[in-house]
Structures are given as C-alpha cells and as structure tokens.
Amino acid sequence: MKYLSNVSTLEFYADKCTGCGMCVNVCPHEVFEIKAGKADITDSDKCMECGACVTNCAFGALSVQRGVGCATALINSIIRGGEPTCGCSESSGCC
C-alpha cells in the first residue's frame, strides 16, 4: 500500500549501515531490501512512519518521525473509525 507521494520523513544513512537486515525483517510494508551488502530503500512512499526500522537499527542508519503525517491519520481512522485527519490542508500540499 502506498500513502502519499514524497511526504515520508524516512531517512537512510548508508555510511552507518552494516547490512544486518533488521530493517528488512521488521518493516511491515517492505520498504527495504539488501543490495550489495547494505540496506536500500525500495520505495519511501510505502513507509507508514511506524518507526519499527529505527527501533531495530542498532547502528543509527535510519531516522523517521514516528506517529506523524497522513499515514498515521489513516491508521488512526481505521482503528477509531471516522475520516482521517492529520492536521494538514490542501493549501499545505499534504492531503
């Protein structure tokens, strides 16, 4: 599932990556793969900003603002019911 294009806060620091593969193992949307012995982002638009990758990266090779953005709004609307609201507006270019 993709959310919105070009809004993910996910950042990857290749110089810190050891290729352990934890991000690949824990990411629920297959955002990562291992290429040439290091992690690689396949499609950052699939990132739901859950933070599982950051929590499980012992080397500080990833950062993401957990629990922010439209992906979180979509998840919360599914859990709680109702329309998603992330505090964005059309004028801000988010939703």
Backbone bond lengths (Angstrom), bond angles and torsions (degrees), N, CA, C in turn:
res aa  C-N    CA-C-N  psi(-1)  N-CA   C-N-CA  omega(-1)  CA-C   N-CA-C  phi
1 M - - - 1.446 - - 1.517 108.31 -
2 K 1.305 116.06 134.62 1.459 121.03 173.48 1.511 107.95 -106.16
3 Y 1.298 115.47 149.63 1.455 121.36 178.94 1.515 108.23 -100.74
4 L 1.271 118.53 -107.89 1.459 122.91 178.54 1.519 109.10 -111.37
5 S 1.312 116.62 149.27 1.462 120.48 -178.35 1.524 111.91 -77.51
6 N 1.319 114.08 138.20 1.467 122.63 171.11 1.527 115.15 58.37
7 V 1.330 118.26 36.29 1.462 120.10 176.82 1.534 112.64 -122.60
8 S 1.297 118.16 -6.86 1.463 121.04 -178.17 1.518 111.25 -65.24
9 T 1.327 116.15 141.86 1.464 121.89 177.59 1.528 112.13 -91.30
10 L 1.322 117.58 5.16 1.466 122.55 -178.32 1.527 111.15 -63.28
11 E 1.340 115.26 129.17 1.456 121.40 175.42 1.519 109.08 -129.75
12 F 1.326 116.19 142.59 1.459 123.25 -178.49 1.525 109.17 -123.92
13 Y 1.326 116.06 132.36 1.462 122.71 -179.61 1.531 108.30 -113.73
14 A 1.320 115.79 92.81 1.469 122.18 -173.96 1.521 112.98 -57.62
15 D 1.336 117.35 -32.45 1.463 120.44 -178.80 1.528 112.78 -65.88
16 K 1.328 117.36 -20.86 1.459 121.12 179.34 1.532 112.71 -96.62
17 C 1.322 117.38 -12.86 1.468 121.88 -176.10 1.524 111.30 -74.32
18 T 1.336 116.00 134.08 1.462 121.44 177.02 1.523 112.26 -104.75
19 G 1.334 116.47 -4.54 1.464 120.08 -179.83 1.511 114.07 78.61
20 C 1.334 117.17 23.35 1.467 120.17 -177.28 1.537 112.29 -66.07
21 G 1.331 117.52 -26.55 1.455 121.22 176.89 1.513 116.18 87.07
22 M 1.327 117.97 4.81 1.466 119.18 179.87 1.521 111.82 -61.19
23 C 1.324 117.37 -38.75 1.469 120.10 179.65 1.530 110.41 -61.85
24 V 1.308 116.40 -38.80 1.470 121.19 177.80 1.526 109.88 -63.50
25 N 1.326 115.93 -42.03 1.464 121.15 -176.99 1.522 113.75 -69.01
26 V 1.318 117.85 -35.45 1.469 119.93 -172.44 1.521 114.59 -99.12
27 C 1.313 118.35 -14.89 1.470 120.30 -177.07 1.526 110.68 -71.38
28 P 1.346 117.46 120.77 1.464 119.68 -177.76 1.528 113.99 -73.18
29 H 1.324 117.91 -12.72 1.467 119.99 -177.07 1.516 114.32 -120.19
30 E 1.319 116.17 18.35 1.466 122.01 175.22 1.533 112.21 52.78
31 V 1.326 115.48 49.64 1.456 121.49 179.41 1.525 111.14 -77.31
32 F 1.336 117.06 -22.16 1.461 121.61 -175.17 1.520 112.53 -116.92
33 E 1.336 114.13 155.19 1.453 122.21 168.91 1.523 107.22 -145.82
34 I 1.305 116.66 162.48 1.460 120.80 176.77 1.523 107.98 -97.70
35 K 1.343 115.09 125.03 1.462 122.40 177.37 1.517 107.92 -131.74
36 A 1.295 116.39 130.01 1.469 121.83 177.08 1.524 111.86 52.13
37 G 1.337 116.44 38.84 1.460 121.20 175.20 1.514 116.11 80.46
38 K 1.324 118.08 7.10 1.472 122.00 178.37 1.518 109.25 -137.23
39 A 1.324 114.86 159.20 1.458 119.56 176.27 1.522 109.27 -70.25
40 D 1.320 114.51 153.93 1.454 121.37 177.24 1.525 107.39 -144.02
41 I 1.317 117.41 141.29 1.453 121.37 177.65 1.519 108.19 -83.01
42 T 1.325 116.32 121.98 1.463 120.62 -179.72 1.520 111.28 -80.21
43 D 1.334 116.66 -39.86 1.465 121.11 -178.76 1.521 108.33 -163.93
44 S 1.323 117.54 101.66 1.465 120.49 -176.90 1.527 112.14 -66.81
45 D 1.324 118.00 -18.33 1.463 120.28 177.66 1.529 112.52 -69.73
46 K 1.323 117.97 -14.05 1.461 121.87 175.60 1.527 112.10 -82.51
47 C 1.332 116.78 -13.21 1.464 121.61 -176.00 1.524 111.11 -67.99
48 M 1.340 116.17 128.00 1.464 120.91 177.86 1.522 111.48 -99.90
49 E 1.325 116.45 8.57 1.461 123.44 175.94 1.529 113.13 58.55
50 C 1.328 115.93 38.44 1.472 119.92 -179.76 1.524 112.03 -77.50
51 G 1.332 117.86 -26.08 1.455 121.94 178.32 1.516 115.76 88.73
52 A 1.324 117.99 3.75 1.469 120.19 -179.86 1.527 111.26 -60.18
53 C 1.310 117.06 -38.54 1.463 120.43 -178.99 1.527 111.17 -65.22
54 V 1.319 116.67 -44.68 1.468 121.85 -179.19 1.526 110.50 -64.50
55 T 1.328 116.15 -44.39 1.460 121.32 -179.65 1.519 111.50 -60.44
56 N 1.323 116.90 -33.96 1.461 121.11 -175.50 1.518 114.65 -98.99
57 C 1.313 118.19 2.25 1.463 121.02 176.86 1.523 108.94 -94.79
58 A 1.309 115.94 107.01 1.464 121.46 -177.87 1.531 112.54 -76.80
59 F 1.325 117.42 -4.25 1.451 120.72 -172.89 1.530 113.48 -110.74
60 G 1.332 117.35 1.23 1.461 120.92 177.78 1.515 114.09 69.15
61 A 1.328 116.43 28.58 1.464 120.66 -177.09 1.521 113.32 -84.64
62 L 1.333 117.33 -3.52 1.459 120.93 -177.08 1.516 110.98 -135.37
63 S 1.320 115.30 151.07 1.454 120.46 169.58 1.522 108.01 -144.41
64 V 1.312 115.47 149.11 1.457 121.98 177.02 1.520 107.30 -159.92
65 Q 1.301 116.47 145.76 1.459 120.25 175.22 1.524 107.29 -85.05
66 R 1.318 115.44 97.92 1.463 120.89 -177.95 1.517 111.46 -65.67
67 G 1.323 114.63 141.02 1.453 120.46 172.66 1.507 114.77 70.04
68 V 1.330 117.34 25.05 1.465 120.24 177.17 1.518 109.15 -119.80
69 G 1.281 115.23 168.05 1.451 119.86 169.90 1.509 115.34 82.39
70 C 1.298 112.81 -176.86 1.463 121.26 -173.74 1.518 112.63 -71.00
71 A 1.333 118.25 -30.20 1.461 119.61 178.73 1.525 110.40 -61.66
72 T 1.310 116.40 -42.52 1.458 120.38 177.73 1.518 110.53 -63.92
73 A 1.312 117.26 -40.44 1.462 121.02 178.72 1.525 110.70 -60.91
74 L 1.324 116.44 -41.24 1.466 119.90 178.54 1.530 111.29 -63.83
75 I 1.319 116.02 -45.08 1.469 120.24 -179.94 1.522 110.42 -63.26
76 N 1.333 117.21 -45.97 1.465 120.38 179.67 1.518 111.92 -62.18
77 S 1.326 117.64 -36.41 1.468 119.41 179.27 1.518 111.18 -67.81
78 I 1.320 117.33 -32.97 1.467 120.90 176.98 1.520 109.72 -68.20
79 I 1.329 116.72 -43.63 1.460 121.48 -177.78 1.529 111.42 -69.93
80 R 1.318 115.78 -46.72 1.467 120.78 -174.18 1.517 114.18 -93.19
81 G 1.322 116.69 -15.58 1.456 120.97 -175.33 1.515 110.40 85.12
82 G 1.289 116.12 161.05 1.460 120.48 178.88 1.510 112.29 94.60
83 E 1.306 114.35 -179.10 1.462 121.61 -179.22 1.525 110.84 -79.08
84 P 1.338 117.31 144.04 1.461 119.53 176.83 1.517 111.34 -69.02
85 T 1.322 115.08 140.43 1.454 120.17 173.77 1.523 108.72 -139.66
86 C 1.323 116.18 124.17 1.454 120.67 -178.65 1.519 111.53 -116.05
87 G 1.310 116.99 4.57 1.446 120.34 179.85 1.512 113.40 83.95
88 C 1.317 116.49 3.07 1.455 120.61 178.80 1.517 109.53 -90.40
89 S 1.292 114.53 167.54 1.464 119.99 175.16 1.517 108.12 -136.76
90 E 1.290 116.47 164.26 1.448 119.83 179.14 1.520 111.07 -59.77
91 S 1.304 117.76 -33.67 1.473 120.46 -178.51 1.528 112.11 -69.43
92 S 1.342 117.68 -23.66 1.465 119.45 179.42 1.522 111.95 -82.57
93 G 1.341 116.17 -10.27 1.465 120.48 178.43 1.505 113.83 83.91
94 C 1.310 118.29 10.25 1.462 120.96 -177.88 1.523 111.06 -90.79
95 C 1.296 117.55 -67.54 1.465 120.67 -172.75 1.506 112.33 -99.94
